[in-house]
Amino acid sequence: MALTSVSPVDGRYEIKTKCLQGYFSEMALMKYRIYTEINYLIKLLDTPMLKERVTEKVDAAKLRSIINITEEDAAIIKSIETKGYDGIPATNHDVKAIEYFIKKKLTAMGMENILEYVHFALTSEDINNISYGLMIRDAVNEVVIPEFLSVYGKLYKLACQHKSLSMLARTHGQPATPTTFGKEMLVFVNRIKEELCQLCNVDILLKLNGATGGFNAHNFVFPEFDWINFSHELINSFNDEITPLDNEYMHTKPLKVRFNPITAQIEPHDSYLRVFDGVKRINNILTDFAMDTWRYISDGWIKQRAIAGEIGSSAMPHKVNPIDFENAEGNFGMANAMFEFFVRKLCISRLQRDLTDSTVERNMGCAFAHTLIALASLQKGLGKIEVNATKITEALETTPEVLAEAYQNLLRMSGVDKPYERLKEITRGKKVSIEDFHNLARNLEVSDEVKNRLLAATPLTYVGLSSKIVDQFDAKIN
């Protein structure tokens, strides 16, 4: 952990965010840019025009070896950009530094004959948008979605374990029609499932069409070639390396990339925003869960296991605070604040291009980092809790007024005059007992069958089809 880091993402929380360094660090961006340049070069060399010019066979595997840069390579690239390196003046341009680095590597490999095909007819944004799109795709597929699925699985298991545990519901914070703990957990499970289905069907759009989106230089040099199809094939080929998720709830390939042939200099980033919105909505659902869990802990309905050596309060030795759920709530909020800004900003660019998106895109990893910090806290909190069935049952048994709904609806169907008003009169704003309901039932002029059903009703049994709803839920994400 770097104690001198300005951001807690790379300081205090580095252990929780280190897995993103391969996707969103400066070195990772360099690697993705080189990956894009090299794959473009390989496909370019395979075109009929270049096959006529480059008669000796080019080793594609050798070219691809340039992609796996070391920290020393990254430092060289940075030097080329900022201060110059080995006779190359400082570029003050990060993508041009990548081009010069690749050319140095090719020269060292004895491939001087293909130097000027590197970055042929491209603008920096051709490289950048593909690199950032692949970074987002890979980070979400390989890190973020698996973490979401891990939480999803834990919540689903909670739902199944407690599907029949009757529980007092609260609407507006007041006692309401009973539910089960499991069904309430399933509400979150189902919400996450719906959003994951949406997120996993987003295609990230990428462009590869030159300085202002018209293949001008490509077409000027080689007018007879189908450049639109070339770009379409290259970008689609990036999906060949996606591996399916191996998860009991999802067996599918999530995010993919797709060619967008209609752009200005920049791809408009709208598809990035669909990803950010999808992650943001799941973050909101899990924030809702964290806040509800906090309340259940406060009420004693969920117990937290005390960890030996841990301190809950510097002043109050007895405290076992719900810090993991609070930390999750705070970090989901940080992540979503950033995602919301990205959504407002990244779809806007003056005319064919301005540079305001560049510095913003460099911060995308921070939003995903705060999401991962929140998910790690949430998982830690889930690992320390147990449901207090005794306390939950006690709270419901001592709140018999929730039977008012059951009584008034059965009486409606039994021809009793103004049943809602009669129940309101004996219950609203009053402390009632189960005996008050029984006295009402015994004095009603209804059939014995209706009377017996009323007398048999209890808060614990008045949970409708809650358990069945859990049983019938399909947890697979298609």
C-alpha positions as CSV (number, residue, x, y, z in Angstrom):
1,M,0.0,0.0,0.0
2,A,1.4,3.4,-1.0
3,L,1.0,5.6,2.1
4,T,1.9,8.7,0.0
5,S,-0.9,8.1,-2.6
6,V,-3.3,11.1,-3.0
7,S,-6.2,8.8,-3.9
8,P,-7.3,6.1,-1.5
9,V,-8.1,4.0,-4.5
10,D,-4.3,3.4,-4.9
11,G,-3.5,3.9,-1.3
12,R,-5.7,2.6,1.5
13,Y,-7.7,0.4,-0.7
14,E,-5.0,-0.8,-3.1
15,I,-5.5,-4.4,-2.1
16,K,-9.1,-4.2,-3.3
17,T,-8.4,-2.4,-6.5
18,K,-5.0,-3.9,-7.6
19,C,-6.9,-6.2,-10.0
20,L,-7.8,-3.2,-12.1
21,Q,-4.3,-2.1,-12.7
22,G,-4.1,-4.4,-15.7
23,Y,-7.0,-2.5,-17.3
24,F,-6.9,1.1,-16.3
25,S,-3.4,2.1,-15.3
26,E,-1.1,4.2,-17.5
27,M,0.9,1.1,-18.4
28,A,-2.3,-0.8,-19.2
29,L,-3.4,2.0,-21.6
30,M,0.0,1.8,-23.3
31,K,-0.4,-2.0,-23.7
32,Y,-4.0,-1.7,-25.1
33,R,-2.8,1.0,-27.6
34,I,0.1,-1.2,-28.7
35,Y,-2.3,-4.1,-29.0
36,T,-4.6,-2.0,-31.3
37,E,-1.7,-0.7,-33.4
38,I,-0.1,-4.2,-33.9
39,N,-3.4,-5.9,-34.8
40,Y,-4.1,-3.1,-37.3
41,L,-0.7,-3.5,-38.7
42,I,-1.0,-7.3,-39.1
43,K,-4.3,-7.0,-40.9
44,L,-3.0,-4.2,-43.0
45,L,0.0,-6.2,-44.1
46,D,-2.5,-9.0,-45.2
47,T,-4.2,-6.7,-47.7
48,P,-3.6,-7.2,-51.4
49,M,-1.9,-3.8,-51.8
50,L,0.7,-4.4,-49.0
51,K,1.3,-7.9,-50.0
52,E,2.6,-6.5,-53.3
53,R,4.9,-4.1,-51.5
54,V,6.1,-6.3,-48.7
55,T,7.2,-9.4,-50.5
56,E,9.1,-11.1,-47.6
57,K,6.9,-12.9,-45.1
58,V,6.3,-11.0,-41.8
59,D,6.2,-13.0,-38.6
60,A,2.9,-12.1,-37.0
61,A,3.8,-13.8,-33.7
62,K,7.0,-11.7,-33.6
63,L,4.9,-8.6,-34.1
64,R,2.5,-9.6,-31.3
65,S,5.4,-10.1,-28.9
66,I,5.7,-6.3,-28.8
67,I,2.4,-6.1,-27.1
68,N,3.6,-7.6,-23.8
69,I,5.5,-4.6,-22.6
70,T,7.5,-4.5,-19.4
71,E,7.7,-1.7,-16.8
72,E,11.0,-0.8,-18.5
73,D,9.2,-0.5,-21.9
74,A,6.5,1.6,-20.3
75,A,9.1,3.9,-18.9
76,I,10.7,4.3,-22.3
77,I,7.3,5.2,-23.9
78,K,6.8,7.8,-21.2
79,S,10.3,9.2,-21.8
80,I,9.6,9.5,-25.6
81,E,6.5,11.4,-24.7
82,T,7.8,13.7,-22.0
83,K,11.6,14.3,-22.4
84,G,12.8,12.4,-25.5
85,Y,14.6,9.1,-25.7
86,D,17.6,7.7,-27.7
87,G,17.6,10.5,-30.3
88,I,13.8,10.8,-30.5
89,P,12.7,14.4,-29.3
90,A,9.9,14.6,-26.8
91,T,6.6,14.2,-28.6
92,N,4.3,15.7,-26.0
93,H,1.8,13.3,-27.6
94,D,1.1,10.0,-25.9
95,V,-0.1,8.1,-29.0
96,K,2.8,9.3,-31.2
97,A,5.1,8.0,-28.5
98,I,3.5,4.6,-28.9
99,E,4.1,4.7,-32.7
100,Y,7.8,5.6,-32.2
101,F,8.2,2.9,-29.6
102,I,6.8,0.3,-32.0
103,K,9.1,1.5,-34.8
104,K,12.1,1.2,-32.5
105,K,11.1,-2.4,-31.7
106,L,10.6,-3.2,-35.4
107,T,14.0,-1.7,-36.2
108,A,15.6,-3.9,-33.5
109,M,13.8,-6.9,-35.0
110,G,15.2,-6.1,-38.5
111,M,11.8,-5.1,-39.9
112,E,12.6,-1.6,-41.1
113,N,10.8,-2.3,-44.3
114,I,7.4,-2.0,-42.6
115,L,8.0,1.0,-40.3
116,E,5.9,3.4,-42.2
117,Y,2.9,1.1,-42.2
118,V,2.6,1.6,-38.5
119,H,-0.3,4.0,-37.8
120,F,-0.9,4.3,-41.5
121,A,-3.9,6.7,-42.3
122,L,-5.0,6.7,-38.6
123,T,-5.8,9.4,-36.2
124,S,-5.0,9.1,-32.5
125,E,-8.6,8.6,-31.7
126,D,-8.8,5.5,-33.8
127,I,-6.3,4.0,-31.4
128,N,-7.7,5.5,-28.3
129,N,-11.4,4.6,-28.7
130,I,-10.5,1.0,-29.5
131,S,-8.1,0.8,-26.5
132,Y,-10.6,2.4,-24.0
133,G,-13.4,0.3,-25.4
134,L,-11.5,-2.9,-24.9
135,M,-10.3,-1.8,-21.5
136,I,-13.9,-1.3,-20.4
137,R,-15.0,-4.5,-22.0
138,D,-12.3,-6.6,-20.4
139,A,-12.5,-5.0,-16.9
140,V,-16.3,-5.4,-16.8
141,N,-16.2,-9.0,-18.2
142,E,-13.3,-10.3,-16.2
143,V,-13.5,-8.4,-12.9
144,V,-16.7,-6.4,-12.3
145,I,-19.4,-8.9,-13.5
146,P,-17.8,-11.8,-11.6
147,E,-17.9,-9.7,-8.4
148,F,-21.5,-8.8,-9.1
149,L,-22.3,-12.5,-9.6
150,S,-20.6,-13.4,-6.4
151,V,-22.8,-11.0,-4.4
152,Y,-25.8,-12.2,-6.5
153,G,-25.1,-15.8,-5.5
154,K,-24.8,-15.0,-1.8
155,L,-28.1,-13.0,-1.7
156,Y,-29.8,-15.8,-3.6
157,K,-28.6,-18.4,-1.0
158,L,-29.9,-16.1,1.7
159,A,-33.3,-16.0,0.0
160,C,-33.5,-19.7,-0.3
161,Q,-32.4,-20.4,3.3
162,H,-35.0,-18.0,4.8
163,K,-37.8,-18.3,2.2
164,S,-40.2,-19.4,5.0
165,L,-39.1,-17.1,7.8
166,S,-42.1,-14.9,8.4
167,M,-41.1,-11.2,8.9
168,L,-42.8,-8.0,9.6
169,A,-42.7,-5.7,6.6
170,R,-42.6,-1.9,6.9
171,T,-44.0,0.6,4.5
172,H,-43.3,4.2,5.3
173,G,-41.4,2.8,8.2
174,Q,-44.6,1.5,9.8
175,P,-45.8,-2.1,10.4
176,A,-47.3,-3.5,7.2
177,T,-48.5,-6.8,5.7
178,P,-46.0,-9.6,6.7
179,T,-43.6,-11.1,4.2
180,T,-40.7,-13.5,4.5
181,F,-37.0,-12.6,5.0
182,G,-36.2,-14.8,2.0
183,K,-38.7,-13.1,-0.3
184,E,-37.3,-9.7,0.6
185,M,-33.8,-10.9,-0.3
186,L,-35.1,-12.2,-3.5
187,V,-36.4,-8.7,-4.4
188,F,-32.7,-7.6,-4.6
189,V,-31.7,-10.8,-6.4
190,N,-34.3,-10.3,-9.1
191,R,-33.4,-6.6,-9.5
192,I,-29.7,-7.5,-10.0
193,K,-30.6,-10.2,-12.4
194,E,-32.7,-7.9,-14.6
195,E,-29.8,-5.3,-14.7
196,L,-27.1,-7.9,-15.4
197,C,-29.2,-9.2,-18.3
198,Q,-29.3,-5.6,-19.7
199,L,-25.6,-4.9,-19.0
200,C,-24.4,-8.2,-20.6
201,N,-26.2,-7.3,-23.8
202,V,-24.5,-4.0,-24.4
203,D,-22.2,-3.8,-27.4
204,I,-19.3,-1.3,-27.1
205,L,-19.1,0.6,-30.3
206,L,-15.6,1.3,-31.8
207,K,-14.5,3.3,-34.8
208,L,-11.5,2.9,-37.1
209,N,-12.1,5.4,-40.0
210,G,-9.5,8.1,-39.9
211,A,-9.2,11.8,-39.0
212,T,-12.9,12.8,-39.3
213,G,-14.6,9.5,-39.9
214,G,-14.6,9.3,-43.7
215,F,-11.6,7.0,-44.4
216,N,-10.1,10.0,-46.3
217,A,-6.5,9.1,-46.2
218,H,-7.2,5.3,-46.6
219,N,-9.3,5.9,-49.7
220,F,-6.9,8.6,-51.1
221,V,-4.0,6.1,-51.1
222,F,-5.8,2.9,-52.0
223,P,-9.2,3.9,-53.5
224,E,-10.0,0.5,-54.9
225,F,-10.0,-1.2,-51.5
226,D,-13.0,-1.8,-49.2
227,W,-11.9,0.0,-46.1
228,I,-15.3,-0.1,-44.4
229,N,-15.3,-3.9,-44.5
230,F,-11.7,-4.0,-43.4
231,S,-12.5,-2.0,-40.2
232,H,-15.6,-4.1,-39.6
233,E,-13.6,-7.3,-39.8
234,L,-10.8,-6.1,-37.6
235,I,-13.0,-4.8,-34.8
236,N,-15.2,-7.9,-34.8
237,S,-12.1,-10.1,-34.6
238,F,-11.4,-8.6,-31.1
239,N,-14.4,-10.6,-29.9
240,D,-12.7,-13.9,-30.7
241,E,-10.6,-13.7,-27.6
242,I,-13.5,-13.3,-25.2
243,T,-13.8,-16.3,-22.9
244,P,-17.1,-17.4,-21.4
245,L,-17.8,-16.8,-17.7
246,D,-17.5,-19.9,-15.7
247,N,-20.2,-19.2,-13.1
248,E,-23.1,-21.3,-11.8
249,Y,-25.5,-18.5,-12.6
250,M,-24.1,-17.3,-15.9
251,H,-22.6,-19.2,-18.8
252,T,-22.3,-16.6,-21.5
253,K,-20.0,-14.1,-23.2
254,P,-21.0,-10.7,-21.7
255,L,-19.9,-7.4,-23.2
256,K,-18.7,-7.4,-26.8
257,V,-17.4,-4.8,-29.2
258,R,-18.9,-3.8,-32.5
259,F,-17.8,-1.5,-35.4
260,N,-19.5,1.9,-35.7
261,P,-19.0,3.2,-39.3
262,I,-20.7,6.5,-38.7
263,T,-18.7,8.9,-36.6
264,A,-16.8,12.2,-36.6
265,Q,-13.2,12.1,-35.4
266,I,-14.3,10.5,-32.2
267,E,-16.7,7.6,-31.6
268,P,-19.4,9.4,-29.6
269,H,-19.0,7.1,-26.5
270,D,-22.7,6.5,-26.1
271,S,-22.1,2.8,-25.7
272,Y,-19.6,3.5,-22.9
273,L,-22.4,5.3,-21.2
274,R,-24.8,2.4,-21.5
275,V,-22.2,0.3,-19.6
276,F,-21.7,3.0,-16.9
277,D,-25.5,3.3,-16.5
278,G,-25.8,-0.5,-16.1
279,V,-23.1,-0.7,-13.5
280,K,-24.6,2.4,-11.8
281,R,-28.0,0.8,-11.5
282,I,-26.6,-2.3,-10.0
283,N,-24.6,-0.2,-7.6
284,N,-27.9,1.6,-6.6
285,I,-29.6,-1.7,-6.0
286,L,-26.8,-2.9,-3.8
287,T,-26.8,0.5,-2.0
288,D,-30.5,-0.1,-1.2
289,F,-29.6,-3.6,0.1
290,A,-26.8,-2.2,2.3
291,M,-29.1,0.4,3.8
292,D,-31.8,-2.1,4.5
293,T,-29.3,-4.5,6.1
294,W,-28.0,-1.6,8.2
295,R,-31.6,-1.2,9.5
296,Y,-32.0,-4.9,10.1
297,I,-28.8,-4.9,12.1
298,S,-30.0,-1.8,14.1
299,D,-33.2,-3.6,14.9
300,G,-31.4,-6.8,16.0
301,W,-32.9,-8.8,13.1
302,I,-29.5,-9.5,11.8
303,K,-26.6,-10.3,14.1
304,Q,-22.9,-9.5,13.3
305,R,-20.2,-11.8,14.5
306,A,-17.6,-10.0,16.5
307,I,-14.1,-10.6,15.2
308,A,-11.3,-11.1,17.8
309,G,-9.1,-8.1,18.1
310,E,-11.4,-5.7,16.1
311,I,-12.5,-2.5,17.7
312,G,-16.0,-1.0,17.0
313,S,-15.5,2.3,18.8
314,S,-12.6,4.1,20.4
315,A,-14.9,5.1,23.2
316,M,-17.5,2.4,23.6
317,P,-16.0,-1.1,23.9
318,H,-19.3,-2.9,23.3
319,K,-19.8,-1.7,19.8
320,V,-20.0,-4.0,16.8
321,N,-20.7,-1.4,14.1
322,P,-22.1,-2.3,10.6
323,I,-19.0,-0.6,9.0
324,D,-18.8,-2.9,6.0
325,F,-22.3,-2.0,4.9
326,E,-21.6,1.7,5.6
327,N,-18.3,1.5,3.6
328,A,-20.1,-0.1,0.7
329,E,-22.8,2.6,0.7
330,G,-20.2,5.3,0.7
331,N,-18.1,3.8,-2.1
332,F,-21.1,3.0,-4.3
333,G,-22.0,6.6,-3.9
334,M,-18.5,7.7,-5.0
335,A,-18.6,5.4,-8.0
336,N,-22.0,6.5,-9.1
337,A,-21.1,10.2,-8.8
338,M,-18.3,9.6,-11.2
339,F,-20.4,7.5,-13.5
340,E,-23.1,10.1,-13.6
341,F,-20.5,12.7,-14.6
342,F,-19.2,10.5,-17.3
343,V,-22.7,10.0,-18.7
344,R,-23.2,13.8,-18.8
345,K,-19.8,14.6,-20.3
346,L,-18.6,11.9,-22.6
347,C,-21.5,12.1,-25.1
348,I,-20.7,15.8,-25.8
349,S,-17.9,17.0,-28.1
350,R,-17.6,20.3,-30.0
351,L,-18.1,19.8,-33.8
352,Q,-15.9,16.9,-35.0
353,R,-13.8,16.7,-31.9
354,D,-12.4,18.4,-28.9
355,L,-10.0,17.1,-26.3
356,T,-12.1,17.4,-23.1
357,D,-13.0,13.7,-23.2
358,S,-9.3,12.7,-23.0
359,T,-8.6,13.6,-19.3
360,V,-12.1,12.4,-18.3
361,E,-11.5,8.9,-19.9
362,R,-8.3,8.6,-17.9
363,N,-10.5,8.6,-14.7
364,M,-12.9,5.8,-15.8
365,G,-11.0,3.3,-13.8
366,C,-11.5,5.2,-10.6
367,A,-15.3,4.7,-10.8
368,F,-14.9,1.0,-11.3
369,A,-12.3,1.0,-8.4
370,H,-14.8,2.5,-6.0
371,T,-17.4,-0.1,-7.2
372,L,-14.9,-2.9,-6.4
373,I,-14.1,-1.4,-3.0
374,A,-17.9,-1.3,-2.2
375,L,-18.4,-4.9,-3.4
376,A,-15.4,-6.1,-1.3
377,S,-16.9,-4.4,1.8
378,L,-20.3,-5.8,1.0
379,Q,-18.9,-9.3,0.7
380,K,-17.0,-9.0,3.9
381,G,-20.1,-7.8,5.7
382,L,-22.2,-10.7,4.3
383,G,-19.5,-13.1,5.6
384,K,-20.0,-11.8,9.2
385,I,-23.8,-11.8,9.5
386,E,-26.5,-14.3,10.5
387,V,-30.2,-13.9,10.5
388,N,-31.8,-13.6,14.0
389,A,-34.9,-15.7,13.4
390,T,-36.0,-15.4,17.0
391,K,-35.9,-11.6,17.0
392,I,-37.7,-11.4,13.6
393,T,-40.5,-13.8,14.8
394,E,-40.9,-11.9,18.0
395,A,-41.3,-8.6,16.2
396,L,-44.0,-10.0,14.0
397,E,-45.9,-11.8,16.8
398,T,-46.1,-8.6,18.8
399,T,-47.6,-6.7,15.9
400,P,-51.0,-8.3,15.3
401,E,-52.5,-5.2,13.7
402,V,-51.1,-6.4,10.4
403,L,-54.0,-8.8,10.3
404,A,-56.4,-5.9,9.7
405,E,-55.8,-6.2,5.9
406,A,-56.6,-10.0,6.0
407,Y,-59.7,-9.5,8.0
408,Q,-61.2,-6.6,6.0
409,N,-60.7,-8.3,2.7
410,L,-62.3,-11.6,3.7
411,L,-65.2,-9.6,5.2
412,R,-65.6,-7.7,2.0
413,M,-66.2,-11.0,0.2
414,S,-68.5,-12.2,3.0
415,G,-71.0,-9.4,2.6
416,V,-70.2,-7.6,5.9
417,D,-71.1,-3.9,5.8
418,K,-68.1,-1.4,5.7
419,P,-65.4,-3.9,6.8
420,Y,-62.5,-1.5,6.1
421,E,-64.0,1.2,8.3
422,R,-64.7,-1.4,11.2
423,L,-61.1,-2.5,11.1
424,K,-59.8,1.0,10.9
425,E,-61.8,1.9,14.0
426,I,-60.3,-0.8,16.2
427,T,-56.7,-0.6,14.9
428,R,-55.6,2.7,13.5
429,G,-53.2,4.4,15.9
430,K,-54.0,1.9,18.7
431,K,-52.1,-0.9,20.4
432,V,-54.1,-4.0,19.7
433,S,-53.8,-7.7,20.6
434,I,-54.7,-10.8,18.8
435,E,-57.6,-11.1,21.2
436,D,-59.1,-7.9,19.9
437,F,-59.3,-9.5,16.5
438,H,-60.8,-12.7,17.9
439,N,-63.4,-10.7,19.7
440,L,-64.4,-9.0,16.5
441,A,-64.5,-12.3,14.6
442,R,-66.7,-14.0,17.3
443,N,-69.3,-11.2,17.1
444,L,-69.6,-11.0,13.4
445,E,-72.6,-12.4,11.6
446,V,-70.7,-14.6,9.1
447,S,-70.5,-18.3,8.3
448,D,-68.7,-20.6,10.6
449,E,-66.2,-21.3,7.8
450,V,-65.3,-17.6,7.6
451,K,-65.3,-17.2,11.3
452,N,-62.9,-20.1,11.7
453,R,-60.6,-18.8,9.0
454,L,-60.4,-15.4,10.8
455,L,-59.7,-17.0,14.2
456,A,-57.0,-19.2,12.7
457,A,-55.2,-16.3,11.1
458,T,-51.9,-15.2,12.7
459,P,-49.3,-12.7,11.7
460,L,-46.8,-15.6,11.2
461,T,-49.0,-17.4,8.7
462,Y,-50.3,-14.4,6.9
463,V,-47.4,-14.3,4.4
464,G,-49.3,-15.2,1.2
465,L,-47.2,-16.9,-1.5
466,S,-43.8,-15.5,-0.4
467,S,-42.2,-18.9,0.0
468,K,-43.5,-20.1,-3.4
469,I,-42.2,-17.0,-5.1
470,V,-38.7,-17.9,-4.0
471,D,-39.2,-21.5,-5.1
472,Q,-40.3,-20.6,-8.5
473,F,-37.5,-18.1,-9.2
474,D,-35.0,-19.0,-11.9
475,A,-31.6,-17.7,-10.9
476,K,-29.9,-18.4,-14.2
477,I,-28.9,-15.3,-16.1
478,N,-29.4,-15.7,-19.8
